[in-house]
Amino acid sequence: MKRTKEVRRRGRDDGDNDGFFSTKAAAKQWDWEKDVASQPDELFAKYAPQSRFAKDAFVLHAKFGKGVVIDVEPSRVEVLFQDGPKKLAHGLS
């Protein structure tokens, strides 16, 4: 059975570009003073390298203080703290 070739037309959104027709949502830009510092303490989970964190989760680190997860990778997370973003391990067994 012969398969037909896929036709790609210019200007169509195929998910490969970030142009005008892109449907990808822009990542939230966090402001530590406005979005993180004002949150109540009970929203923050204590950081431990063995714990797993999701994007936009609030984290309380022993050294860096309050932060929010801005990016998640399989073995580490990027957390925005008052001093700036830091990469931390997560999900270690």
Gaussian input, Z-matrix of N, CA and C with variables (Angstrom, degrees):
# hf/3-21g

backbone

0 1
 N
 C     1     B1
 C     2     B2     1     A1
 N     3     B3     2     A2     1     D1
 C     4     B4     3     A3     2     D2
 C     5     B5     4     A4     3     D3
 N     6     B6     5     A5     4     D4
 C     7     B7     6     A6     5     D5
 C     8     B8     7     A7     6     D6
 N     9     B9     8     A8     7     D7
 C    10    B10     9     A9     8     D8
 C    11    B11    10    A10     9     D9
 N    12    B12    11    A11    10    D10
 C    13    B13    12    A12    11    D11
 C    14    B14    13    A13    12    D12
 N    15    B15    14    A14    13    D13
 C    16    B16    15    A15    14    D14
 C    17    B17    16    A16    15    D15
 N    18    B18    17    A17    16    D16
 C    19    B19    18    A18    17    D17
 C    20    B20    19    A19    18    D18
 N    21    B21    20    A20    19    D19
 C    22    B22    21    A21    20    D20
 C    23    B23    22    A22    21    D21
 N    24    B24    23    A23    22    D22
 C    25    B25    24    A24    23    D23
 C    26    B26    25    A25    24    D24
 N    27    B27    26    A26    25    D25
 C    28    B28    27    A27    26    D26
 C    29    B29    28    A28    27    D27
 N    30    B30    29    A29    28    D28
 C    31    B31    30    A30    29    D29
 C    32    B32    31    A31    30    D30
 N    33    B33    32    A32    31    D31
 C    34    B34    33    A33    32    D32
 C    35    B35    34    A34    33    D33
 N    36    B36    35    A35    34    D34
 C    37    B37    36    A36    35    D35
 C    38    B38    37    A37    36    D36
 N    39    B39    38    A38    37    D37
 C    40    B40    39    A39    38    D38
 C    41    B41    40    A40    39    D39
 N    42    B42    41    A41    40    D40
 C    43    B43    42    A42    41    D41
 C    44    B44    43    A43    42    D42
 N    45    B45    44    A44    43    D43
 C    46    B46    45    A45    44    D44
 C    47    B47    46    A46    45    D45
 N    48    B48    47    A47    46    D46
 C    49    B49    48    A48    47    D47
 C    50    B50    49    A49    48    D48
 N    51    B51    50    A50    49    D49
 C    52    B52    51    A51    50    D50
 C    53    B53    52    A52    51    D51
 N    54    B54    53    A53    52    D52
 C    55    B55    54    A54    53    D53
 C    56    B56    55    A55    54    D54
 N    57    B57    56    A56    55    D55
 C    58    B58    57    A57    56    D56
 C    59    B59    58    A58    57    D57
 N    60    B60    59    A59    58    D58
 C    61    B61    60    A60    59    D59
 C    62    B62    61    A61    60    D60
 N    63    B63    62    A62    61    D61
 C    64    B64    63    A63    62    D62
 C    65    B65    64    A64    63    D63
 N    66    B66    65    A65    64    D64
 C    67    B67    66    A66    65    D65
 C    68    B68    67    A67    66    D66
 N    69    B69    68    A68    67    D67
 C    70    B70    69    A69    68    D68
 C    71    B71    70    A70    69    D69
 N    72    B72    71    A71    70    D70
 C    73    B73    72    A72    71    D71
 C    74    B74    73    A73    72    D72
 N    75    B75    74    A74    73    D73
 C    76    B76    75    A75    74    D74
 C    77    B77    76    A76    75    D75
 N    78    B78    77    A77    76    D76
 C    79    B79    78    A78    77    D77
 C    80    B80    79    A79    78    D78
 N    81    B81    80    A80    79    D79
 C    82    B82    81    A81    80    D80
 C    83    B83    82    A82    81    D81
 N    84    B84    83    A83    82    D82
 C    85    B85    84    A84    83    D83
 C    86    B86    85    A85    84    D84
 N    87    B87    86    A86    85    D85
 C    88    B88    87    A87    86    D86
 C    89    B89    88    A88    87    D87
 N    90    B90    89    A89    88    D88
 C    91    B91    90    A90    89    D89
 C    92    B92    91    A91    90    D90
 N    93    B93    92    A92    91    D91
 C    94    B94    93    A93    92    D92
 C    95    B95    94    A94    93    D93
 N    96    B96    95    A95    94    D94
 C    97    B97    96    A96    95    D95
 C    98    B98    97    A97    96    D96
 N    99    B99    98    A98    97    D97
 C   100   B100    99    A99    98    D98
 C   101   B101   100   A100    99    D99
 N   102   B102   101   A101   100   D100
 C   103   B103   102   A102   101   D101
 C   104   B104   103   A103   102   D102
 N   105   B105   104   A104   103   D103
 C   106   B106   105   A105   104   D104
 C   107   B107   106   A106   105   D105
 N   108   B108   107   A107   106   D106
 C   109   B109   108   A108   107   D107
 C   110   B110   109   A109   108   D108
 N   111   B111   110   A110   109   D109
 C   112   B112   111   A111   110   D110
 C   113   B113   112   A112   111   D111
 N   114   B114   113   A113   112   D112
 C   115   B115   114   A114   113   D113
 C   116   B116   115   A115   114   D114
 N   117   B117   116   A116   115   D115
 C   118   B118   117   A117   116   D116
 C   119   B119   118   A118   117   D117
 N   120   B120   119   A119   118   D118
 C   121   B121   120   A120   119   D119
 C   122   B122   121   A121   120   D120
 N   123   B123   122   A122   121   D121
 C   124   B124   123   A123   122   D122
 C   125   B125   124   A124   123   D123
 N   126   B126   125   A125   124   D124
 C   127   B127   126   A126   125   D125
 C   128   B128   127   A127   126   D126
 N   129   B129   128   A128   127   D127
 C   130   B130   129   A129   128   D128
 C   131   B131   130   A130   129   D129
 N   132   B132   131   A131   130   D130
 C   133   B133   132   A132   131   D131
 C   134   B134   133   A133   132   D132
 N   135   B135   134   A134   133   D133
 C   136   B136   135   A135   134   D134
 C   137   B137   136   A136   135   D135
 N   138   B138   137   A137   136   D136
 C   139   B139   138   A138   137   D137
 C   140   B140   139   A139   138   D138
 N   141   B141   140   A140   139   D139
 C   142   B142   141   A141   140   D140
 C   143   B143   142   A142   141   D141
 N   144   B144   143   A143   142   D142
 C   145   B145   144   A144   143   D143
 C   146   B146   145   A145   144   D144
 N   147   B147   146   A146   145   D145
 C   148   B148   147   A147   146   D146
 C   149   B149   148   A148   147   D147
 N   150   B150   149   A149   148   D148
 C   151   B151   150   A150   149   D149
 C   152   B152   151   A151   150   D150
 N   153   B153   152   A152   151   D151
 C   154   B154   153   A153   152   D152
 C   155   B155   154   A154   153   D153
 N   156   B156   155   A155   154   D154
 C   157   B157   156   A156   155   D155
 C   158   B158   157   A157   156   D156
 N   159   B159   158   A158   157   D157
 C   160   B160   159   A159   158   D158
 C   161   B161   160   A160   159   D159
 N   162   B162   161   A161   160   D160
 C   163   B163   162   A162   161   D161
 C   164   B164   163   A163   162   D162
 N   165   B165   164   A164   163   D163
 C   166   B166   165   A165   164   D164
 C   167   B167   166   A166   165   D165
 N   168   B168   167   A167   166   D166
 C   169   B169   168   A168   167   D167
 C   170   B170   169   A169   168   D168
 N   171   B171   170   A170   169   D169
 C   172   B172   171   A171   170   D170
 C   173   B173   172   A172   171   D171
 N   174   B174   173   A173   172   D172
 C   175   B175   174   A174   173   D173
 C   176   B176   175   A175   174   D174
 N   177   B177   176   A176   175   D175
 C   178   B178   177   A177   176   D176
 C   179   B179   178   A178   177   D177
 N   180   B180   179   A179   178   D178
 C   181   B181   180   A180   179   D179
 C   182   B182   181   A181   180   D180
 N   183   B183   182   A182   181   D181
 C   184   B184   183   A183   182   D182
 C   185   B185   184   A184   183   D183
 N   186   B186   185   A185   184   D184
 C   187   B187   186   A186   185   D185
 C   188   B188   187   A187   186   D186
 N   189   B189   188   A188   187   D187
 C   190   B190   189   A189   188   D188
 C   191   B191   190   A190   189   D189
 N   192   B192   191   A191   190   D190
 C   193   B193   192   A192   191   D191
 C   194   B194   193   A193   192   D192
 N   195   B195   194   A194   193   D193
 C   196   B196   195   A195   194   D194
 C   197   B197   196   A196   195   D195
 N   198   B198   197   A197   196   D196
 C   199   B199   198   A198   197   D197
 C   200   B200   199   A199   198   D198
 N   201   B201   200   A200   199   D199
 C   202   B202   201   A201   200   D200
 C   203   B203   202   A202   201   D201
 N   204   B204   203   A203   202   D202
 C   205   B205   204   A204   203   D203
 C   206   B206   205   A205   204   D204
 N   207   B207   206   A206   205   D205
 C   208   B208   207   A207   206   D206
 C   209   B209   208   A208   207   D207
 N   210   B210   209   A209   208   D208
 C   211   B211   210   A210   209   D209
 C   212   B212   211   A211   210   D210
 N   213   B213   212   A212   211   D211
 C   214   B214   213   A213   212   D212
 C   215   B215   214   A214   213   D213
 N   216   B216   215   A215   214   D214
 C   217   B217   216   A216   215   D215
 C   218   B218   217   A217   216   D216
 N   219   B219   218   A218   217   D217
 C   220   B220   219   A219   218   D218
 C   221   B221   220   A220   219   D219
 N   222   B222   221   A221   220   D220
 C   223   B223   222   A222   221   D221
 C   224   B224   223   A223   222   D222
 N   225   B225   224   A224   223   D223
 C   226   B226   225   A225   224   D224
 C   227   B227   226   A226   225   D225
 N   228   B228   227   A227   226   D226
 C   229   B229   228   A228   227   D227
 C   230   B230   229   A229   228   D228
 N   231   B231   230   A230   229   D229
 C   232   B232   231   A231   230   D230
 C   233   B233   232   A232   231   D231
 N   234   B234   233   A233   232   D232
 C   235   B235   234   A234   233   D233
 C   236   B236   235   A235   234   D234
 N   237   B237   236   A236   235   D235
 C   238   B238   237   A237   236   D236
 C   239   B239   238   A238   237   D237
 N   240   B240   239   A239   238   D238
 C   241   B241   240   A240   239   D239
 C   242   B242   241   A241   240   D240
 N   243   B243   242   A242   241   D241
 C   244   B244   243   A243   242   D242
 C   245   B245   244   A244   243   D243
 N   246   B246   245   A245   244   D244
 C   247   B247   246   A246   245   D245
 C   248   B248   247   A247   246   D246
 N   249   B249   248   A248   247   D247
 C   250   B250   249   A249   248   D248
 C   251   B251   250   A250   249   D249
 N   252   B252   251   A251   250   D250
 C   253   B253   252   A252   251   D251
 C   254   B254   253   A253   252   D252
 N   255   B255   254   A254   253   D253
 C   256   B256   255   A255   254   D254
 C   257   B257   256   A256   255   D255
 N   258   B258   257   A257   256   D256
 C   259   B259   258   A258   257   D257
 C   260   B260   259   A259   258   D258
 N   261   B261   260   A260   259   D259
 C   262   B262   261   A261   260   D260
 C   263   B263   262   A262   261   D261
 N   264   B264   263   A263   262   D262
 C   265   B265   264   A264   263   D263
 C   266   B266   265   A265   264   D264
 N   267   B267   266   A266   265   D265
 C   268   B268   267   A267   266   D266
 C   269   B269   268   A268   267   D267
 N   270   B270   269   A269   268   D268
 C   271   B271   270   A270   269   D269
 C   272   B272   271   A271   270   D270
 N   273   B273   272   A272   271   D271
 C   274   B274   273   A273   272   D272
 C   275   B275   274   A274   273   D273
 N   276   B276   275   A275   274   D274
 C   277   B277   276   A276   275   D275
 C   278   B278   277   A277   276   D276

   B1=1.4401
   B2=1.5267
   B3=1.2864
   B4=1.4504
   B5=1.5345
   B6=1.3316
   B7=1.4542
   B8=1.5251
   B9=1.2964
   B10=1.4551
   B11=1.5158
   B12=1.3010
   B13=1.4605
   B14=1.5104
   B15=1.3292
   B16=1.4594
   B17=1.5219
   B18=1.3004
   B19=1.4602
   B20=1.5168
   B21=1.3196
   B22=1.4650
   B23=1.5197
   B24=1.2976
   B25=1.4502
   B26=1.5150
   B27=1.3307
   B28=1.4623
   B29=1.5199
   B30=1.3428
   B31=1.4550
   B32=1.5137
   B33=1.2882
   B34=1.4572
   B35=1.5162
   B36=1.3267
   B37=1.4638
   B38=1.5201
   B39=1.3242
   B40=1.4542
   B41=1.5297
   B42=1.3458
   B43=1.4538
   B44=1.5035
   B45=1.3295
   B46=1.4565
   B47=1.5193
   B48=1.3202
   B49=1.4584
   B50=1.5103
   B51=1.2933
   B52=1.4594
   B53=1.5152
   B54=1.2918
   B55=1.4536
   B56=1.5149
   B57=1.3042
   B58=1.4577
   B59=1.5206
   B60=1.3143
   B61=1.4532
   B62=1.5248
   B63=1.2940
   B64=1.4534
   B65=1.5191
   B66=1.3256
   B67=1.4611
   B68=1.5256
   B69=1.3186
   B70=1.4587
   B71=1.5225
   B72=1.3188
   B73=1.4553
   B74=1.5283
   B75=1.3011
   B76=1.4611
   B77=1.5254
   B78=1.3250
   B79=1.4557
   B80=1.5282
   B81=1.3300
   B82=1.4585
   B83=1.5203
   B84=1.3112
   B85=1.4586
   B86=1.5260
   B87=1.3261
   B88=1.4568
   B89=1.5207
   B90=1.3137
   B91=1.4602
   B92=1.5204
   B93=1.3379
   B94=1.4597
   B95=1.5264
   B96=1.3124
   B97=1.4693
   B98=1.5285
   B99=1.3065
   B100=1.4611
   B101=1.5231
   B102=1.3407
   B103=1.4582
   B104=1.5216
   B105=1.3304
   B106=1.4602
   B107=1.5267
   B108=1.3205
   B109=1.4625
   B110=1.5222
   B111=1.3112
   B112=1.4628
   B113=1.5290
   B114=1.3413
   B115=1.4666
   B116=1.5309
   B117=1.3355
   B118=1.4742
   B119=1.5294
   B120=1.3237
   B121=1.4668
   B122=1.5262
   B123=1.3368
   B124=1.4665
   B125=1.5322
   B126=1.3314
   B127=1.4670
   B128=1.5262
   B129=1.3193
   B130=1.4592
   B131=1.5248
   B132=1.3397
   B133=1.4657
   B134=1.5231
   B135=1.3341
   B136=1.4639
   B137=1.5157
   B138=1.3359
   B139=1.4598
   B140=1.5184
   B141=1.3154
   B142=1.4615
   B143=1.5239
   B144=1.3383
   B145=1.4663
   B146=1.5347
   B147=1.3299
   B148=1.4583
   B149=1.5322
   B150=1.3161
   B151=1.4668
   B152=1.5184
   B153=1.3373
   B154=1.4688
   B155=1.5206
   B156=1.3239
   B157=1.4555
   B158=1.5196
   B159=1.3217
   B160=1.4566
   B161=1.5274
   B162=1.3192
   B163=1.4551
   B164=1.5295
   B165=1.3139
   B166=1.4699
   B167=1.5261
   B168=1.3396
   B169=1.4651
   B170=1.5274
   B171=1.3311
   B172=1.4619
   B173=1.5231
   B174=1.3419
   B175=1.4567
   B176=1.5227
   B177=1.3414
   B178=1.4642
   B179=1.5231
   B180=1.3219
   B181=1.4614
   B182=1.5240
   B183=1.3353
   B184=1.4625
   B185=1.5283
   B186=1.3156
   B187=1.4729
   B188=1.5271
   B189=1.3348
   B190=1.4600
   B191=1.5262
   B192=1.3309
   B193=1.4639
   B194=1.5184
   B195=1.3371
   B196=1.4617
   B197=1.5245
   B198=1.3486
   B199=1.4564
   B200=1.5084
   B201=1.3225
   B202=1.4634
   B203=1.5291
   B204=1.3436
   B205=1.4553
   B206=1.5296
   B207=1.3452
   B208=1.4621
   B209=1.5247
   B210=1.3442
   B211=1.4605
   B212=1.5196
   B213=1.3325
   B214=1.4661
   B215=1.5164
   B216=1.3233
   B217=1.4521
   B218=1.5228
   B219=1.3297
   B220=1.4722
   B221=1.5317
   B222=1.3295
   B223=1.4629
   B224=1.5256
   B225=1.3310
   B226=1.4631
   B227=1.5202
   B228=1.3203
   B229=1.4595
   B230=1.5150
   B231=1.3174
   B232=1.4555
   B233=1.5150
   B234=1.3373
   B235=1.4529
   B236=1.5289
   B237=1.3315
   B238=1.4518
   B239=1.5188
   B240=1.3365
   B241=1.4556
   B242=1.5229
   B243=1.3208
   B244=1.4607
   B245=1.5248
   B246=1.3316
   B247=1.4662
   B248=1.5234
   B249=1.3122
   B250=1.4638
   B251=1.5151
   B252=1.3310
   B253=1.4589
   B254=1.5291
   B255=1.3253
   B256=1.4693
   B257=1.5154
   B258=1.3340
   B259=1.4590
   B260=1.5242
   B261=1.3375
   B262=1.4638
   B263=1.5246
   B264=1.3222
   B265=1.4644
   B266=1.5207
   B267=1.3435
   B268=1.4616
   B269=1.5142
   B270=1.3250
   B271=1.4515
   B272=1.5171
   B273=1.3396
   B274=1.4665
   B275=1.5155
   B276=1.3236
   B277=1.4605
   B278=1.4967
   A1=108.34
   A2=116.28
   A3=121.41
   A4=109.99
   A5=115.86
   A6=119.98
   A7=109.53
   A8=115.77
   A9=119.66
   A10=109.63
   A11=114.84
   A12=119.72
   A13=110.01
   A14=115.35
   A15=120.49
   A16=109.13
   A17=115.91
   A18=121.02
   A19=108.63
   A20=116.91
   A21=121.83
   A22=107.67
   A23=115.04
   A24=120.15
   A25=110.08
   A26=115.53
   A27=120.80
   A28=110.65
   A29=114.73
   A30=119.86
   A31=114.06
   A32=117.58
   A33=120.87
   A34=109.38
   A35=115.40
   A36=119.45
   A37=109.24
   A38=115.81
   A39=120.21
   A40=111.38
   A41=116.78
   A42=121.01
   A43=114.13
   A44=118.57
   A45=121.25
   A46=113.83
   A47=117.33
   A48=118.32
   A49=110.91
   A50=116.20
   A51=122.47
   A52=109.90
   A53=116.99
   A54=121.77
   A55=112.64
   A56=114.66
   A57=122.82
   A58=112.71
   A59=117.20
   A60=121.27
   A61=113.53
   A62=118.33
   A63=121.73
   A64=111.34
   A65=116.17
   A66=121.10
   A67=111.49
   A68=117.60
   A69=120.67
   A70=110.05
   A71=115.63
   A72=120.29
   A73=108.81
   A74=116.12
   A75=120.63
   A76=109.10
   A77=116.26
   A78=121.06
   A79=109.65
   A80=115.60
   A81=120.40
   A82=109.33
   A83=115.76
   A84=121.20
   A85=108.06
   A86=116.31
   A87=121.52
   A88=110.74
   A89=116.37
   A90=123.50
   A91=105.76
   A92=117.46
   A93=121.01
   A94=111.54
   A95=117.64
   A96=120.91
   A97=111.26
   A98=117.08
   A99=121.65
   A100=112.67
   A101=117.80
   A102=121.52
   A103=115.28
   A104=118.27
   A105=120.26
   A106=112.22
   A107=117.88
   A108=121.76
   A109=112.55
   A110=117.46
   A111=121.18
   A112=113.71
   A113=118.23
   A114=121.57
   A115=110.94
   A116=117.15
   A117=120.17
   A118=111.47
   A119=115.81
   A120=122.34
   A121=113.76
   A122=118.24
   A123=119.98
   A124=113.63
   A125=118.67
   A126=121.34
   A127=113.13
   A128=117.76
   A129=122.32
   A130=111.32
   A131=116.18
   A132=122.47
   A133=107.86
   A134=116.60
   A135=119.87
   A136=109.42
   A137=115.02
   A138=120.72
   A139=110.78
   A140=115.41
   A141=123.59
   A142=106.12
   A143=118.22
   A144=120.21
   A145=113.50
   A146=117.88
   A147=121.24
   A148=112.13
   A149=117.76
   A150=121.22
   A151=110.58
   A152=114.79
   A153=120.49
   A154=107.32
   A155=115.43
   A156=121.30
   A157=110.37
   A158=115.63
   A159=122.40
   A160=109.22
   A161=115.60
   A162=120.80
   A163=108.98
   A164=116.90
   A165=125.99
   A166=113.67
   A167=118.36
   A168=121.32
   A169=109.50
   A170=115.81
   A171=121.05
   A172=108.92
   A173=116.30
   A174=123.16
   A175=109.30
   A176=116.17
   A177=121.73
   A178=107.96
   A179=117.42
   A180=123.64
   A181=108.62
   A182=117.45
   A183=121.94
   A184=112.36
   A185=117.92
   A186=120.90
   A187=112.77
   A188=118.13
   A189=121.87
   A190=113.81
   A191=118.26
   A192=121.48
   A193=112.77
   A194=115.51
   A195=121.96
   A196=111.04
   A197=115.31
   A198=120.35
   A199=111.19
   A200=114.77
   A201=121.47
   A202=108.35
   A203=116.26
   A204=122.00
   A205=108.41
   A206=116.26
   A207=120.36
   A208=112.86
   A209=117.69
   A210=120.73
   A211=108.83
   A212=115.98
   A213=121.47
   A214=109.27
   A215=115.83
   A216=123.88
   A217=106.78
   A218=119.26
   A219=119.97
   A220=114.72
   A221=118.71
   A222=119.28
   A223=114.03
   A224=117.21
   A225=118.30
   A226=110.83
   A227=113.93
   A228=121.33
   A229=108.79
   A230=116.40
   A231=121.19
   A232=106.57
   A233=115.74
   A234=121.85
   A235=108.96
   A236=116.00
   A237=121.21
   A238=108.66
   A239=115.67
   A240=122.90
   A241=108.40
   A242=116.59
   A243=120.66
   A244=111.14
   A245=117.24
   A246=122.04
   A247=113.06
   A248=117.75
   A249=121.45
   A250=110.88
   A251=117.35
   A252=120.94
   A253=112.64
   A254=115.28
   A255=122.85
   A256=108.83
   A257=116.22
   A258=121.17
   A259=108.03
   A260=114.92
   A261=121.80
   A262=109.78
   A263=115.60
   A264=120.78
   A265=109.47
   A266=115.82
   A267=120.07
   A268=109.10
   A269=114.61
   A270=120.06
   A271=114.42
   A272=117.56
   A273=119.95
   A274=109.33
   A275=116.61
   A276=118.92
   A277=112.17
   D1=126.93
   D2=-177.99
   D3=-90.55
   D4=134.98
   D5=179.65
   D6=-99.25
   D7=145.57
   D8=177.78
   D9=-82.85
   D10=153.96
   D11=178.73
   D12=-78.86
   D13=143.94
   D14=177.45
   D15=-75.21
   D16=133.21
   D17=179.62
   D18=-99.34
   D19=128.14
   D20=177.54
   D21=-111.87
   D22=125.06
   D23=179.78
   D24=-104.83
   D25=142.60
   D26=178.00
   D27=-67.26
   D28=146.09
   D29=175.32
   D30=87.29
   D31=-7.56
   D32=178.43
   D33=-89.64
   D34=147.12
   D35=177.86
   D36=-83.12
   D37=110.73
   D38=177.53
   D39=-113.35
   D40=11.41
   D41=177.92
   D42=81.65
   D43=-1.72
   D44=-177.80
   D45=-93.00
   D46=-8.92
   D47=-176.54
   D48=-128.17
   D49=165.84
   D50=177.70
   D51=-112.18
   D52=32.31
   D53=-176.40
   D54=-79.01
   D55=-161.23
   D56=-176.21
   D57=-59.36
   D58=-37.11
   D59=-175.83
   D60=-89.01
   D61=5.84
   D62=-177.09
   D63=-64.94
   D64=139.21
   D65=178.92
   D66=-105.40
   D67=4.85
   D68=179.25
   D69=-69.47
   D70=135.82
   D71=177.84
   D72=-79.12
   D73=140.73
   D74=177.92
   D75=-72.12
   D76=142.88
   D77=178.94
   D78=-67.72
   D79=142.63
   D80=-179.85
   D81=-65.91
   D82=133.27
   D83=175.61
   D84=-93.95
   D85=113.67
   D86=-177.32
   D87=-86.84
   D88=139.55
   D89=171.60
   D90=-114.71
   D91=115.17
   D92=-172.56
   D93=-59.08
   D94=-48.19
   D95=-177.34
   D96=-60.25
   D97=-46.12
   D98=-174.45
   D99=-81.05
   D100=-43.45
   D101=-171.07
   D102=-95.29
   D103=-25.83
   D104=-173.51
   D105=-109.29
   D106=-50.53
   D107=-174.97
   D108=-60.96
   D109=-30.59
   D110=-176.31
   D111=-82.34
   D112=-6.16
   D113=-178.18
   D114=-76.48
   D115=145.77
   D116=178.76
   D117=-67.73
   D118=149.54
   D119=-175.69
   D120=-58.46
   D121=-31.52
   D122=-176.59
   D123=-70.33
   D124=-12.06
   D125=176.31
   D126=-79.06
   D127=-16.17
   D128=-173.31
   D129=-91.43
   D130=128.52
   D131=175.31
   D132=-90.97
   D133=138.02
   D134=178.14
   D135=-67.21
   D136=136.40
   D137=-179.47
   D138=-77.67
   D139=135.41
   D140=170.33
   D141=-147.55
   D142=138.34
   D143=-178.97
   D144=-59.28
   D145=-24.21
   D146=-179.77
   D147=-78.70
   D148=-20.26
   D149=-179.52
   D150=-76.77
   D151=156.61
   D152=175.46
   D153=-111.28
   D154=141.13
   D155=-177.13
   D156=-125.66
   D157=147.07
   D158=177.46
   D159=-101.37
   D160=161.74
   D161=177.24
   D162=-61.46
   D163=142.39
   D164=-179.83
   D165=72.52
   D166=11.28
   D167=176.80
   D168=-81.36
   D169=145.41
   D170=177.54
   D171=-90.08
   D172=134.78
   D173=-174.38
   D174=-128.37
   D175=142.25
   D176=174.77
   D177=-114.83
   D178=113.53
   D179=-177.65
   D180=-101.84
   D181=141.88
   D182=-177.42
   D183=-61.87
   D184=-36.15
   D185=-177.66
   D186=-97.21
   D187=-42.90
   D188=-172.36
   D189=-91.25
   D190=-16.85
   D191=178.32
   D192=88.63
   D193=-147.58
   D194=-177.28
   D195=-73.98
   D196=142.04
   D197=178.06
   D198=-156.60
   D199=171.70
   D200=177.49
   D201=-131.79
   D202=138.48
   D203=-179.99
   D204=-73.80
   D205=121.43
   D206=-179.01
   D207=-108.25
   D208=-15.04
   D209=177.96
   D210=-155.19
   D211=142.55
   D212=-178.10
   D213=-125.04
   D214=130.11
   D215=172.99
   D216=-120.72
   D217=169.19
   D218=-176.84
   D219=-56.04
   D220=-39.17
   D221=-175.97
   D222=-119.27
   D223=3.22
   D224=177.16
   D225=-153.48
   D226=160.93
   D227=178.92
   D228=-126.69
   D229=151.94
   D230=173.31
   D231=-104.96
   D232=124.08
   D233=-175.43
   D234=-119.15
   D235=132.47
   D236=176.90
   D237=-88.78
   D238=115.87
   D239=175.74
   D240=-109.28
   D241=175.65
   D242=179.43
   D243=-59.75
   D244=-35.78
   D245=-179.60
   D246=-80.54
   D247=-5.04
   D248=-178.61
   D249=123.01
   D250=177.62
   D251=-178.15
   D252=-73.35
   D253=143.59
   D254=176.17
   D255=-133.26
   D256=144.82
   D257=174.98
   D258=-97.22
   D259=127.14
   D260=-177.51
   D261=-126.55
   D262=150.54
   D263=175.94
   D264=-73.16
   D265=149.84
   D266=171.77
   D267=-153.17
   D268=154.33
   D269=178.76
   D270=75.28
   D271=21.09
   D272=178.31
   D273=-76.71
   D274=142.46
   D275=-179.90
   D276=-108.06

